[in-house]
Amino acid sequence: MYISSKGKNTLYQIVEALQGATVTPEQEAFGITGKDVNAFIGKQCRVGTVNNPSKDGTKIYSNIDKFLYVKEKFAELTAEEKETATIKPKETTA
């Protein structure tokens, strides 16, 4: 992980957002351990987006711009909410 002239790279931003603190010098020197990564499971973060038009200008795409720590944690989705949020295959009509 590194900070370049363009700012923090994506992995750096994700790690900081999920642990809710800046990357420690130890993490910078030795890398992110499996223990650190496993601790991120189930954590929440905020995602900042930027709207960009397509090349032909007919569509607008929301692209991830940055990852931020959460200010307020939300309850996990219920099984019904997860099922509703799942992308379903398109139905074909004959």
C-alpha positions, 0 to 999 in steps of 0.5 A: 500500500502506498500514497502517491501524488494522486492520493491514497490507492484504493486498497489503502482507502478500503482498509482505512474505511473498514477499520475506522482508523488510519493505516498504522506504520506497522501495517504499512511496513509489513502489509495487511495480514489475514487476521486484518482481512478476516476482521473486515468481514461484516464491517460497513463503510461508506462509498463515494461516487462520481457520475460520469457520462458515457462516451456517446453521452447517452448514459450516466454511470456512477463510478466509485470515487472513494471509501470512507468510514461509517458515521452511523452503523445500520442494522444488517439486512434481513433474509427477505431484504437480501432476497429482494436485493438479489439481481434476478435473471431476465425473463424471456418471453417467447 
